[in-house]
Amino acid sequence: MSTYSIAVLAGDGIGSEVTAEALRVVDTAASLVGGLDIETEAIAASAVQWQQTGVAITDDQFDRCAAASAMYMGAIGLPEALHEDGTEVAGDVIFKLRFDLDLYAGVRPVKSYPGVPSLLAHGDDIDYIVVRENVEGLYASRGAGVNVRDEIATDTIVITRVGTEKVVRKAFALAAERAGTREFSRVTCVDKANVLASYAFFRKVFDEIGTEFPETEKERVYVDAMTLYQVQRPQSFDVVVAENMFGDIISDLSAGTVGGLGLASSGDIGDTHGLFQPAHGSAPTIAGQNIANPSAAILSGSLMLSWLGQQHDDDKAREAGRLIDVAVADALVSAENRTVDLRGTASTTDAGEAVIRRLHELSAQ
C-alpha cells in the first residue's frame, strides 16, 4: 500500500467547489485501482485569510505544504484583495510556493475533447503541452519593481542559464515520454529573440540543450507568431517551452482553443515538490451556485497522481491518473455531463458524478 499526503488549499470563490469534485474523483480512482491511500490535509491559505488576518499564507502553512507528498490547489484570489501597489494577494500564496519550493516548470496540457465545442473551425485533434518557466523571467521582479513618484515604473526580466537549462530539459523529457503515442516528437521554443537580448539568451540555451536530444525535432517561434499559429495550426505542436510571462499568456490562449479555462489543468513541478491546480481563477461571481466546471480541477488531480507515480515509481498511481483522463474524456462527450460553459446542462456536482460513474464502468471492464 502506497500512502500519499496531499496538502489541499481549496482557496477562494469556486475553489472549494471544484476541489471537492476533484478529490472525490481522485479518491474513487485510487480505491478502484487499489494499493493507494490518499490522505488530505486542509490548508486555509487564501485571500479570505489575508482579509481576516493580513497574511495569505503563514510560515506554518507553508511548512505543511512543503512536507506533503504533493500540493493541490483549487483557486486563490479575490478581485478586492489587493495590495497597495495594485498587485493581487493571490500571488502571496502561489508565487511563494513556486519560488520558495523551486517549482520551476509550469506544465499545462492542451487537449481537445470529442463533443466539446471549439472556437476553431479545425479544433479537433489538438494535443500539446505548454511548459512555462515558473520562477524567473519578468515575474521574478514581483515585489521588487520600481515605482518612482508614481511617474516611472520599471520591472526587470531575469533569465539565468541554470533556470533555462532546467525547464528546457523538462520540455524535452516530456516530448520523449510522449514520443511513442504521437506521429512526431517536437519541442518548440517561444521567445522574442529578434528584439531582446534576454530572449536571445533563452533561445541560445535552448539550442545548446537541444543537441542532447537528437531524436526530437526543434522549432523556434517568436511569441507574436506563436499566438497566430495556436489558432491556425495548433495540431503542429507537441511540447512548447517559454519564459514565465510568455508561457502564462500562451497557455491561456491555448485553453481558449479547446473550450476554455474550465478544461485547463496544470502542474507546477520541481525536482522534489509538485503543486497541482486548475489554471482558472476563483470566479467569485458564480461561487456557491454549483455551476462551475470541475473538469480542469479533476484533470489536475490526474496530473498529480501521474506525477506521484513518476516520483515514486508507482504504477498504481500512474494507472489511477490514466483512468481519470479516460473517464473525463468519455464523460465530456455528452452534453448532460458538461457544464454551461461547455454548452451543457450539468451542475458542478453532476459533472463530477459523471466522471465517477465512468470510472466505475472502466474498472468493471
C-alpha positions as CSV (number, residue, x, y, z in Angstrom):
1,M,0.0,0.0,0.0
2,S,1.3,3.4,-1.0
3,T,0.3,6.3,1.2
4,Y,0.5,9.9,-0.1
5,S,-0.2,13.0,1.9
6,I,-1.8,15.9,0.0
7,A,-1.9,19.5,1.3
8,V,-5.2,20.9,0.0
9,L,-5.5,24.6,-0.5
10,A,-9.1,24.9,-1.7
11,G,-8.8,28.7,-1.6
12,D,-11.4,31.2,-2.6
13,G,-14.6,31.6,-4.7
14,I,-15.3,28.4,-6.7
15,G,-12.1,26.8,-5.4
16,S,-13.8,24.8,-2.7
17,E,-16.5,23.5,-5.1
18,V,-14.1,22.3,-7.9
19,T,-11.7,20.9,-5.3
20,A,-14.4,18.8,-3.7
21,E,-15.2,17.2,-7.0
22,A,-11.5,16.7,-7.9
23,L,-10.8,15.0,-4.6
24,R,-13.9,12.7,-4.9
25,V,-12.6,11.6,-8.3
26,V,-9.1,11.1,-7.0
27,D,-10.3,9.0,-4.1
28,T,-12.5,6.9,-6.4
29,A,-9.7,6.2,-8.8
30,A,-7.3,5.3,-6.0
31,S,-9.9,3.0,-4.5
32,L,-10.7,1.3,-7.8
33,V,-7.0,0.7,-8.7
34,G,-6.2,-0.4,-5.1
35,G,-3.0,-0.2,-3.2
36,L,-3.3,3.6,-2.9
37,D,-4.1,5.6,0.2
38,I,-4.7,9.3,-0.3
39,E,-4.6,11.4,2.9
40,T,-5.5,15.0,2.7
41,E,-4.9,18.0,5.0
42,A,-6.8,21.2,4.5
43,I,-4.7,24.4,4.4
44,A,-6.6,27.6,4.8
45,A,-4.2,29.9,3.0
46,S,-6.3,32.2,0.8
47,A,-7.3,35.7,0.0
48,V,-10.0,35.4,2.6
49,Q,-7.4,34.5,5.2
50,W,-5.5,37.6,4.2
51,Q,-8.6,39.8,4.6
52,Q,-9.1,38.4,8.1
53,T,-5.6,38.3,9.4
54,G,-3.3,40.2,7.0
55,V,-1.4,37.1,6.0
56,A,-2.4,35.0,3.0
57,I,-0.1,32.0,3.9
58,T,1.6,31.6,7.3
59,D,5.0,30.1,7.8
60,D,3.4,27.0,9.4
61,Q,1.0,26.6,6.5
62,F,4.0,26.8,4.1
63,D,5.9,24.2,6.1
64,R,3.0,21.8,6.0
65,C,2.7,22.3,2.2
66,A,6.4,21.6,1.8
67,A,6.2,18.5,3.9
68,A,3.4,16.9,1.9
69,S,3.8,14.4,-0.9
70,A,2.1,16.8,-3.2
71,M,0.0,20.0,-3.0
72,Y,-3.4,20.5,-4.6
73,M,-4.9,24.0,-5.0
74,G,-8.4,25.0,-6.0
75,A,-8.2,28.7,-6.9
76,I,-6.9,31.6,-4.8
77,G,-7.7,35.3,-5.1
78,L,-10.5,37.8,-5.0
79,P,-10.7,41.0,-7.1
80,E,-11.0,43.1,-4.0
81,A,-8.0,41.5,-2.2
82,L,-5.2,43.8,-3.5
83,H,-2.0,45.2,-2.1
84,E,-1.4,48.9,-2.1
85,D,0.6,48.7,-5.3
86,G,-2.4,47.1,-7.0
87,T,-1.0,43.5,-7.2
88,E,-3.2,40.6,-6.2
89,V,-2.9,38.9,-2.9
90,A,-3.2,35.5,-4.7
91,G,0.5,35.9,-5.6
92,D,1.4,35.8,-1.9
93,V,0.5,32.1,-1.9
94,I,1.1,31.0,-5.5
95,F,4.4,32.7,-6.1
96,K,5.7,31.9,-2.6
97,L,5.1,28.2,-3.2
98,R,6.5,28.3,-6.7
99,F,9.6,30.4,-5.9
100,D,10.5,29.0,-2.5
101,L,10.0,25.4,-3.4
102,D,11.6,25.9,-6.9
103,L,8.6,24.7,-8.8
104,Y,10.4,25.7,-12.0
105,A,8.2,24.0,-14.6
106,G,4.6,25.0,-15.2
107,V,3.2,22.1,-17.1
108,R,-0.1,22.9,-18.9
109,P,-1.6,20.3,-21.1
110,V,-3.8,21.4,-24.1
111,K,-6.2,18.9,-25.4
112,S,-9.4,18.9,-27.5
113,Y,-12.2,16.5,-26.5
114,P,-14.8,14.9,-28.7
115,G,-18.2,16.6,-28.1
116,V,-16.7,19.8,-26.6
117,P,-17.5,22.8,-28.8
118,S,-14.4,24.6,-30.1
119,L,-14.0,28.2,-31.2
120,L,-11.8,26.9,-34.1
121,A,-13.3,25.5,-37.3
122,H,-10.4,23.0,-37.2
123,G,-10.3,22.4,-33.5
124,D,-10.1,18.6,-33.4
125,D,-7.0,16.6,-32.5
126,I,-5.3,19.3,-30.5
127,D,-2.9,17.7,-28.1
128,Y,0.2,19.6,-26.8
129,I,1.8,20.8,-23.6
130,V,2.9,24.3,-22.7
131,V,5.9,24.2,-20.3
132,R,6.2,27.6,-18.7
133,E,9.4,28.6,-16.8
134,N,7.9,29.4,-13.4
135,V,10.4,31.1,-11.2
136,E,12.4,33.5,-13.4
137,G,11.5,35.8,-16.4
138,L,9.7,39.0,-15.9
139,Y,7.7,37.7,-12.9
140,A,10.9,37.4,-10.9
141,S,10.5,41.2,-10.5
142,R,7.3,40.7,-8.5
143,G,7.7,42.7,-5.3
144,A,11.0,44.2,-6.5
145,G,9.9,46.5,-9.3
146,V,10.4,50.3,-9.0
147,N,7.8,53.0,-9.0
148,V,9.3,56.5,-8.8
149,R,6.9,59.2,-7.6
150,D,4.1,57.5,-9.4
151,E,5.7,58.7,-12.7
152,I,8.1,56.0,-13.7
153,A,7.6,52.2,-13.2
154,T,10.1,49.5,-14.1
155,D,10.4,45.8,-13.8
156,T,13.4,43.7,-14.8
157,I,13.4,40.4,-16.6
158,V,15.7,37.7,-15.1
159,I,16.8,34.8,-17.2
160,T,19.6,32.5,-16.0
161,R,21.4,29.7,-17.7
162,V,20.7,27.3,-14.8
163,G,17.0,28.1,-14.8
164,T,16.6,27.9,-18.5
165,E,18.5,24.6,-18.8
166,K,16.2,23.0,-16.2
167,V,13.0,24.0,-17.8
168,V,14.2,23.2,-21.3
169,R,15.3,19.7,-20.2
170,K,11.9,19.2,-18.7
171,A,10.3,20.1,-22.0
172,F,12.5,17.6,-23.9
173,A,11.8,14.9,-21.3
174,L,8.1,15.4,-21.7
175,A,8.5,15.1,-25.5
176,A,10.4,11.8,-25.0
177,E,7.6,10.5,-22.8
178,R,5.0,11.3,-25.5
179,A,7.1,10.1,-28.4
180,G,5.5,6.6,-28.6
181,T,2.0,8.0,-28.8
182,R,2.3,10.6,-31.5
183,E,3.3,10.9,-35.1
184,F,6.1,13.4,-34.4
185,S,8.2,14.5,-31.4
186,R,8.9,18.2,-31.3
187,V,9.8,20.9,-28.8
188,T,9.0,24.5,-29.8
189,C,10.9,27.4,-28.1
190,V,8.8,30.5,-27.9
191,D,10.6,33.8,-27.4
192,K,11.3,37.3,-28.7
193,A,14.9,36.7,-29.6
194,N,14.8,39.1,-32.6
195,V,14.3,42.1,-30.2
196,L,15.5,41.4,-26.7
197,A,18.9,40.1,-25.6
198,S,17.3,38.2,-22.7
199,Y,15.2,36.1,-25.1
200,A,18.1,35.6,-27.5
201,F,19.9,34.1,-24.5
202,F,16.9,31.9,-23.7
203,R,16.9,30.6,-27.3
204,K,20.7,30.1,-27.2
205,V,20.4,27.9,-24.2
206,F,17.5,26.0,-25.8
207,D,19.7,25.3,-28.9
208,E,22.5,24.1,-26.7
209,I,20.4,21.7,-24.7
210,G,18.6,20.6,-27.8
211,T,21.8,18.9,-29.1
212,E,21.4,16.4,-26.2
213,F,18.1,15.2,-27.8
214,P,18.9,14.5,-31.5
215,E,15.8,12.3,-31.9
216,T,13.5,15.3,-31.1
217,E,12.6,18.0,-33.7
218,K,13.4,21.6,-32.6
219,E,11.3,24.6,-33.6
220,R,11.8,28.2,-32.7
221,V,8.9,30.7,-32.9
222,Y,8.6,34.4,-32.0
223,V,5.8,34.9,-29.4
224,D,3.7,37.1,-31.7
225,A,3.8,34.5,-34.4
226,M,3.0,31.8,-31.8
227,T,-0.3,33.3,-31.0
228,L,-1.2,33.2,-34.7
229,Y,-0.1,29.6,-35.1
230,Q,-2.0,28.5,-32.0
231,V,-5.1,29.5,-33.8
232,Q,-4.1,28.5,-37.4
233,R,-2.2,25.2,-36.8
234,P,-2.4,24.1,-33.2
235,Q,-2.1,20.4,-34.3
236,S,1.5,21.1,-35.2
237,F,2.7,21.5,-31.6
238,D,3.9,18.7,-29.3
239,V,5.7,20.4,-26.4
240,V,6.2,24.2,-26.1
241,V,8.6,25.9,-23.8
242,A,8.6,29.6,-22.9
243,E,9.7,32.2,-20.4
244,N,7.4,32.9,-17.5
245,M,5.2,35.7,-18.8
246,F,5.0,34.4,-22.3
247,G,4.2,30.9,-21.0
248,D,1.4,32.4,-18.9
249,I,-0.1,34.2,-21.9
250,I,0.1,31.4,-24.5
251,S,-1.2,28.8,-22.1
252,D,-4.4,30.8,-21.5
253,L,-4.8,31.3,-25.3
254,S,-4.3,27.6,-25.8
255,A,-7.1,26.9,-23.3
256,G,-9.4,29.1,-25.4
257,T,-8.9,27.0,-28.5
258,V,-10.1,23.8,-26.8
259,G,-13.1,25.0,-24.8
260,G,-11.8,27.4,-22.2
261,L,-10.1,27.5,-18.8
262,G,-12.6,25.1,-17.4
263,L,-10.5,22.4,-19.2
264,A,-7.1,23.9,-18.4
265,S,-5.3,21.7,-15.9
266,S,-1.8,22.5,-14.7
267,G,1.1,21.3,-12.5
268,D,3.8,23.4,-11.0
269,I,6.6,20.9,-10.8
270,G,10.1,20.9,-9.4
271,D,12.6,18.2,-8.7
272,T,11.1,17.2,-5.3
273,H,7.8,19.1,-5.0
274,G,4.6,19.4,-7.1
275,L,1.6,21.7,-6.9
276,F,-1.4,20.9,-9.0
277,Q,-4.3,23.3,-9.8
278,P,-6.8,24.3,-12.4
279,A,-5.4,27.2,-14.4
280,H,-8.6,29.2,-14.0
281,G,-9.3,31.8,-11.3
282,S,-11.7,31.8,-8.3
283,A,-14.7,33.2,-10.3
284,P,-16.4,34.7,-7.3
285,T,-19.4,35.9,-9.3
286,I,-20.5,32.3,-9.8
287,A,-19.3,30.9,-6.5
288,G,-21.9,28.9,-4.5
289,Q,-24.2,28.4,-7.5
290,N,-23.0,24.8,-8.3
291,I,-22.3,25.7,-12.0
292,A,-18.5,25.9,-12.1
293,N,-16.8,23.5,-14.4
294,P,-14.8,21.0,-12.4
295,S,-13.0,19.4,-15.4
296,A,-9.8,21.3,-15.1
297,A,-9.6,20.6,-11.3
298,I,-10.3,16.9,-11.9
299,L,-7.7,16.7,-14.7
300,S,-5.2,18.5,-12.3
301,G,-5.9,15.6,-9.9
302,S,-4.9,13.2,-12.6
303,L,-1.7,15.1,-13.2
304,M,-1.0,14.9,-9.5
305,L,-1.4,11.1,-9.4
306,S,0.7,10.7,-12.6
307,W,3.5,12.8,-11.1
308,L,3.4,10.9,-7.8
309,G,3.6,7.7,-9.8
310,Q,6.7,9.0,-11.6
311,Q,8.3,10.4,-8.5
312,H,7.9,7.1,-6.6
313,D,7.9,4.6,-9.5
314,D,4.3,3.7,-8.5
315,D,2.4,2.0,-11.3
316,K,-0.8,2.2,-9.3
317,A,-0.7,5.9,-9.0
318,R,0.1,6.2,-12.7
319,E,-2.8,3.9,-13.6
320,A,-5.2,5.9,-11.4
321,G,-4.2,9.1,-13.2
322,R,-4.7,7.4,-16.6
323,L,-8.1,6.2,-15.7
324,I,-9.2,9.7,-14.7
325,D,-8.0,11.1,-18.1
326,V,-10.1,8.4,-19.9
327,A,-13.1,8.9,-17.7
328,V,-13.1,12.7,-18.2
329,A,-12.8,12.4,-22.0
330,D,-15.7,9.8,-22.1
331,A,-17.9,11.9,-19.8
332,L,-17.5,15.1,-21.8
333,V,-18.9,13.5,-25.0
334,S,-22.4,14.0,-23.6
335,A,-23.9,17.5,-23.1
336,E,-25.7,16.3,-20.0
337,N,-22.3,15.7,-18.3
338,R,-20.9,19.1,-19.4
339,T,-21.4,22.4,-17.5
340,V,-22.9,25.5,-19.1
341,D,-19.5,27.0,-20.2
342,L,-19.2,23.9,-22.5
343,R,-22.8,24.2,-23.7
344,G,-24.0,21.6,-21.4
345,T,-26.6,21.2,-18.7
346,A,-24.7,19.6,-15.8
347,S,-24.1,21.2,-12.4
348,T,-20.6,21.1,-10.8
349,T,-21.6,18.0,-8.8
350,D,-23.3,16.4,-11.8
351,A,-20.2,16.7,-13.8
352,G,-18.1,15.2,-11.1
353,E,-20.5,12.4,-10.6
354,A,-20.5,11.6,-14.3
355,V,-16.7,11.1,-14.2
356,I,-17.1,8.9,-11.1
357,R,-19.7,6.7,-12.8
358,R,-17.4,6.3,-15.8
359,L,-14.5,5.3,-13.5
360,H,-16.6,2.5,-12.1
361,E,-17.6,1.4,-15.6
362,L,-14.0,1.4,-16.8
363,S,-12.9,-0.6,-13.7
364,A,-15.7,-3.2,-14.3
365,Q,-14.4,-3.6,-17.9
